[in-house]
Amino acid sequence: MRSVGTQLSMGTLSSFHLRSKGIQATYYGHDVGTQTTEMFPDVQLSSTPVRGSVFRPSKRPRLVLDEEEESELNVEPTDSTYNPDSVVTEESELAIDPQPDHSDNKYIVFESCLRELFVSCPVCKTKCVVQSRRRGTFVAFTQLCEKCNYYRQWQSQPIVGSTPLGNLLLSAATYFTGGSFKQLEKIFKAMKLQMMHFVTFRIHARNFIEPTIIHKWKQDQLNLIRQLQEGGNVAVAGDMRADTPGHSAKFGSYTIMHMETNKILDLQLVQSNGVGGSYHMEKEGLKRCLDKLESNGLAVDYIVTDRHPQIQKYLRDLNITQFYDVWHFEKGFSKKLDKLSKMKDCEVLKKWLHSIKNHVYWSAISSESGPEKVAKGNSLQNHIQNVHVHENHLFPKCEHPDKVSRDPKNGSNQV
């Protein structure tokens, strides 16, 4: 005796059919612990059994096995020494924790290798009629033996409702990782891997993935706000990102971030034609974010933003302390210096541009108060002239060691 294909013994249909390992069915004769079924040659299975139901003969006798039954089916040799009572196990041994489908391992399988499993009948070894059906990454095979009426349906992946799970997981993995469906489609076509269409991908995103993301975001946002409510006033930073640069943007998303945890507190999408133009989108986005925090009982201690004029006036009216973002300040300052360095008498400034940018960030990070930041920033004028002692008592001397430049064109010490 040798097991092939579906691990169905050669004498399964000739004598009787036994099920074990947790399959619940009806036993014609006497009861045993696992409720196995003894089937005589004149009784045939007609369809996939339902737990607790009684099997009835069909008009066309055939054996139907699905993927779940094949994994649970265990047929023992039907020799004279075989005893059905010997395979009875305890209920604790039958309880198996099911593994989630999404965490199951997946493999790349060639179609020719799959068809080898369905070419011949596992009962009578006759060549079978095999039909296939495909939906994206999903493939199903139907096997029918015209000689003994053996019939089987096999699926490459589970189906949730009417959606193949592999297609849905591929769409989710592409969406969650920020990948491009078009690039992924090129890779699949290069390998001749079967894949669903872009329309299917968008259906998955609209019906499953995006609602899941929104639900998860609202849950995490509510949990974070509840944690911050216990700590009093919060320090936040806000900025807007538009779909196009300049004043021709149609959409913009304004984001508020908690400064201590670097976690996003709120995000608001603003459309320009709903607020009177793209110039007003940033103020509207900030207003909606602050309203969201206020409605949840969070008071703002201070906020870090860019130097947008409308933002400054709006925060001043609300009596909220505002700080400028260092990146925006350094960006505008560097543009002016870069323009100045192109003048004939200021060419030496080009060699200082990178150090000046670093000095701006260092002044903001290393200072504990606003006047100290100003004192360190103004020390740059003396530093580039090789003067390292300053009149301001908050920063009376440069902190770097003395280092004489070997380049005569610099005209100063360089750090």
C-alpha positions in Angstrom: 0.0 0.0 0.0 1.4 3.5 -0.9 -0.1 6.9 -0.4 -0.2 9.2 -3.5 -1.6 12.6 -4.2 -4.4 13.1 -1.8 -3.3 10.3 0.6 -6.3 8.1 -0.3 -5.8 4.4 0.1 -6.3 2.1 -2.8 -9.1 0.2 -1.1 -11.1 3.1 0.1 -14.1 2.6 -2.2 -13.9 -1.2 -2.4 -14.7 -2.0 1.2 -15.5 0.8 3.6 -14.5 4.4 4.3 -13.3 5.5 7.7 -12.7 9.0 9.0 -10.8 10.0 12.1 -8.9 12.9 13.8 -11.9 15.1 14.8 -14.3 14.6 11.9 -17.8 14.4 13.2 -20.2 12.3 11.1 -22.8 9.5 11.7 -21.9 5.9 12.3 -24.1 3.2 10.8 -23.9 0.4 13.3 -22.4 1.1 16.7 -21.1 4.3 18.3 -17.5 5.0 19.1 -15.7 8.0 20.6 -14.9 9.9 17.4 -18.2 9.1 15.6 -16.6 7.7 12.6 -18.6 6.4 9.6 -18.5 2.8 8.3 -19.5 2.7 4.7 -20.3 -0.5 2.9 -19.8 -0.9 -0.9 -23.5 -0.2 -1.7 -23.4 3.2 0.1 -21.7 6.2 -1.5 -20.9 9.7 -0.4 -22.7 12.2 -2.6 -21.4 15.6 -1.5 -19.3 17.4 1.1 -20.6 16.2 4.5 -22.1 18.5 7.0 -21.3 18.0 10.6 -24.0 16.2 12.4 -26.0 15.3 9.2 -26.9 11.9 7.7 -25.5 11.0 4.3 -28.0 10.2 1.6 -27.3 8.4 -1.7 -27.2 10.7 -4.7 -28.4 10.2 -8.3 -24.9 10.2 -9.5 -22.6 8.4 -7.0 -19.3 10.2 -6.6 -16.9 11.2 -3.9 -16.5 15.0 -3.3 -13.5 16.2 -1.3 -12.7 19.8 -0.6 -9.4 21.3 0.6 -10.4 21.3 4.3 -11.5 17.7 4.2 -8.3 16.5 2.5 -6.2 18.1 5.3 -8.3 16.4 8.0 -8.8 13.1 6.2 -6.7 10.2 7.5 -7.3 6.8 5.9 -5.8 3.7 7.5 -5.1 0.4 5.7 -8.1 -1.9 5.6 -6.3 -5.2 6.5 -7.5 -7.8 8.9 -5.6 -6.4 11.8 -7.1 -2.9 11.6 -9.3 -1.9 14.5 -11.3 1.4 14.4 -11.3 1.7 18.2 -7.6 1.9 18.2 -7.6 5.3 16.6 -9.9 6.9 19.1 -8.2 9.8 20.8 -9.0 12.1 23.7 -10.8 15.5 23.1 -7.8 17.4 24.3 -5.7 15.8 21.5 -8.3 16.8 18.9 -8.3 20.5 19.9 -6.0 22.3 17.5 -5.6 26.1 17.5 -6.3 27.3 14.0 -3.6 29.4 12.4 -4.8 32.8 10.9 -4.9 32.6 7.1 -2.9 35.9 6.7 0.0 34.5 8.7 0.3 31.3 6.7 3.3 30.9 4.5 2.9 31.4 0.8 4.9 30.0 -2.1 5.4 30.4 -5.9 4.1 27.3 -7.5 4.3 26.5 -11.2 1.0 25.5 -13.0 2.6 22.4 -14.6 3.5 21.1 -11.1 0.0 21.7 -9.9 -1.6 19.8 -12.8 0.6 16.8 -12.0 -1.4 16.3 -8.9 -4.7 16.0 -10.8 -3.8 14.1 -13.9 -4.6 10.6 -12.7 -7.3 9.3 -10.4 -6.0 8.4 -7.0 -8.5 5.5 -6.8 -8.3 3.7 -10.2 -5.3 5.4 -11.7 -7.3 6.4 -14.8 -6.5 9.7 -16.6 -9.0 12.3 -15.3 -10.7 15.3 -16.9 -9.1 18.4 -15.3 -10.5 21.9 -15.5 -9.0 25.1 -14.0 -10.4 28.5 -13.0 -8.4 31.6 -12.2 -9.0 34.9 -10.5 -5.9 37.0 -10.1 -3.5 35.0 -7.8 -6.3 32.5 -7.1 -6.6 29.2 -9.1 -9.0 26.3 -8.6 -8.9 22.8 -10.2 -11.8 20.4 -10.8 -10.9 16.7 -11.2 -13.3 14.1 -12.5 -12.7 10.5 -13.2 -15.1 9.2 -15.9 -14.4 5.6 -14.9 -15.1 5.5 -11.2 -16.8 8.9 -10.9 -14.2 10.2 -8.5 -14.6 14.0 -8.2 -12.6 16.6 -6.4 -12.4 20.4 -6.2 -9.2 22.1 -5.1 -8.5 25.8 -4.4 -5.1 27.4 -4.0 -6.2 29.8 -1.3 -9.1 30.5 1.1 -12.1 32.6 0.0 -13.6 35.2 2.3 -17.1 35.8 1.1 -16.5 36.0 -2.6 -13.0 37.5 -2.4 -9.9 35.3 -2.7 -7.8 36.0 0.3 -4.5 36.0 -1.6 -5.7 38.8 -3.8 -6.8 40.9 -0.8 -3.5 40.3 1.1 -1.5 41.4 -2.0 -3.5 44.6 -2.3 -3.1 45.2 1.5 0.6 44.6 1.4 1.0 46.9 -1.5 -1.1 49.7 0.1 0.4 49.4 3.6 4.0 49.5 2.5 3.4 52.5 0.2 4.3 50.5 -2.9 3.2 51.2 -6.5 0.7 48.9 -8.0 2.1 49.7 -11.5 5.6 48.8 -10.5 4.4 45.6 -8.8 2.5 44.7 -12.0 5.6 45.0 -14.0 7.5 42.6 -11.7 4.6 40.1 -11.9 4.5 40.3 -15.7 8.3 39.8 -16.0 8.0 36.6 -14.0 4.6 35.6 -15.6 3.0 35.6 -12.2 -0.7 35.8 -12.3 -2.1 39.0 -10.7 -5.4 40.8 -10.4 -6.2 44.0 -12.3 -5.9 47.6 -11.0 -9.7 47.9 -10.8 -9.7 45.0 -8.4 -7.0 46.6 -6.4 -9.0 49.8 -6.1 -12.1 47.9 -5.0 -10.1 46.2 -2.2 -8.7 49.6 -1.2 -12.1 51.3 -1.2 -14.1 48.5 0.5 -11.6 47.0 2.9 -8.2 48.6 3.3 -9.0 52.3 3.6 -11.9 51.7 6.1 -9.5 49.6 8.1 -6.9 52.4 8.1 -9.4 55.0 9.2 -10.7 52.8 12.0 -7.2 52.0 13.3 -6.2 55.7 13.1 -9.3 56.8 15.1 -8.6 54.2 17.7 -5.0 55.2 18.2 -5.8 58.9 18.1 -8.4 58.4 20.9 -6.0 56.4 23.0 -3.2 59.0 22.6 -5.5 61.9 23.5 -6.7 60.0 26.6 -3.1 59.6 27.7 -2.2 63.3 27.2 -5.3 64.5 29.1 -3.7 63.3 32.3 -0.5 65.5 31.7 -2.0 69.0 31.4 -1.1 71.4 28.6 0.6 70.0 25.5 3.4 71.3 23.3 2.7 70.8 19.6 4.1 71.6 16.2 2.1 72.1 13.0 2.7 72.4 9.3 0.8 71.9 6.0 1.7 70.0 2.9 0.0 70.8 -0.4 -0.4 68.7 -3.5 1.4 71.3 -5.6 3.9 74.1 -4.7 3.1 77.7 -4.7 -0.4 79.2 -4.5 -2.0 76.9 -7.1 -2.7 74.0 -4.7 -6.1 72.4 -4.6 -5.7 70.1 -1.6 -3.6 70.5 1.5 -3.2 68.3 4.7 -2.4 70.1 7.9 -0.7 68.0 10.6 -0.4 68.5 14.4 2.4 66.6 16.2 3.1 66.2 19.9 6.6 67.5 20.6 7.5 65.2 23.4 6.4 61.9 21.9 6.8 62.8 18.2 3.3 61.3 17.6 0.6 62.8 15.3 -2.3 64.1 17.2 -4.5 65.1 14.3 -4.5 65.5 10.5 -7.0 67.6 8.5 -7.5 67.7 4.8 -8.4 71.1 3.3 -9.7 71.9 -0.2 -8.8 75.3 -1.6 -12.2 76.2 -3.1 -13.9 75.6 0.2 -11.8 78.2 2.1 -11.5 80.9 -0.5 -8.2 80.0 -2.1 -5.0 78.1 -1.5 -3.5 80.9 0.5 -6.1 80.3 3.3 -5.7 76.6 3.5 -3.0 76.5 6.1 -4.9 78.7 8.6 -8.0 76.7 8.1 -6.1 73.4 8.7 -4.6 74.7 11.9 -8.0 76.0 13.1 -9.6 72.6 12.6 -6.7 70.8 14.4 -6.9 73.1 17.4 -10.6 72.7 17.5 -10.2 69.0 17.6 -7.8 69.2 20.5 -10.0 71.6 22.3 -13.1 69.4 21.9 -11.2 66.6 23.5 -10.1 68.7 26.5 -6.4 69.3 25.4 -5.0 72.8 26.0 -2.0 74.0 24.0 1.0 75.3 25.9 2.9 76.5 22.8 3.0 75.6 19.1 5.9 75.5 16.6 4.9 76.7 13.1 6.3 78.4 10.1 6.2 82.2 9.6 2.9 82.4 7.8 1.4 85.8 8.4 -2.1 84.5 8.9 -0.9 81.9 11.3 0.9 84.5 13.4 -2.2 86.8 13.7 -4.5 83.8 14.4 -2.3 82.5 17.2 -1.8 86.0 18.6 -5.6 86.4 18.9 -5.9 83.1 20.7 -3.1 84.1 23.1 -1.1 80.9 22.2 2.7 81.1 22.4 4.2 80.6 19.0 7.7 79.5 18.0 9.2 79.5 14.5 10.4 76.3 13.0 14.2 76.3 12.7 14.0 74.7 9.3 11.9 77.4 7.8 14.0 80.1 9.4 17.2 78.5 8.1 15.8 78.1 4.7 14.9 81.8 4.3 18.2 82.9 5.8 20.2 80.6 3.5 18.4 82.0 0.4 19.5 85.5 1.3 23.1 84.5 2.0 23.3 82.5 -1.2 22.1 85.5 -3.2 24.6 87.7 -1.3 27.5 85.3 -2.0 27.1 85.8 -5.7 28.2 89.4 -5.5 31.8 90.1 -6.5 32.9 91.4 -3.1 31.3 88.6 -1.1 32.5 85.5 -2.9 34.3 84.3 0.3 30.8 83.8 1.8 30.3 80.7 -0.3 32.8 78.8 1.9 30.9 79.8 5.0 27.4 78.8 3.8 27.4 75.3 5.2 28.9 76.3 8.6 26.4 79.1 8.9 23.5 76.7 8.4 24.9 74.4 11.1 25.4 77.4 13.4 21.7 78.3 13.1 20.6 74.8 14.2 23.2 74.7 17.0 22.0 78.1 18.4 18.5 76.8 18.6 19.3 73.4 20.1 22.0 74.5 22.6 20.1 77.4 24.1 17.7 77.4 27.0 16.0 80.8 26.4 15.1 83.1 23.5 17.7 85.8 24.4 20.5 83.2 24.5 19.5 82.0 21.0 19.7 85.6 19.7 23.1 86.1 21.4 24.6 83.0 19.8 23.1 83.9 16.4 24.6 87.4 16.5 28.0 86.0 17.5 28.3 84.8 13.9 29.1 88.3 12.7 32.2 88.5 14.9 33.2 84.9 14.3 33.6 85.2 10.5 35.8 88.2 11.1 38.1 86.3 13.4 36.7 87.9 16.5 35.7 85.3 19.1 35.0 87.5 22.2 31.6 89.2 22.3 30.0 92.0 24.3 26.8 90.0 25.1 27.1 88.5 28.6 24.8 85.6 27.6 27.4 84.4 25.2 30.6 86.2 25.9 33.0 83.9 24.0 33.0 81.3 21.3 33.1 77.7 22.6 35.3 76.3 19.9 39.1 75.9 20.4 41.3 78.3 18.4 42.2 77.0 15.0 44.1 79.1 12.4 43.1 78.5 8.8 45.8 77.7 6.4 43.8 79.2 3.5 44.8 82.9 3.1 41.6 83.5 1.1 39.4 82.8 4.1 40.8 85.8 6.0 39.7 84.3 9.4 39.8 81.3 11.6 37.6 78.5 10.5 35.9 76.0 12.8 
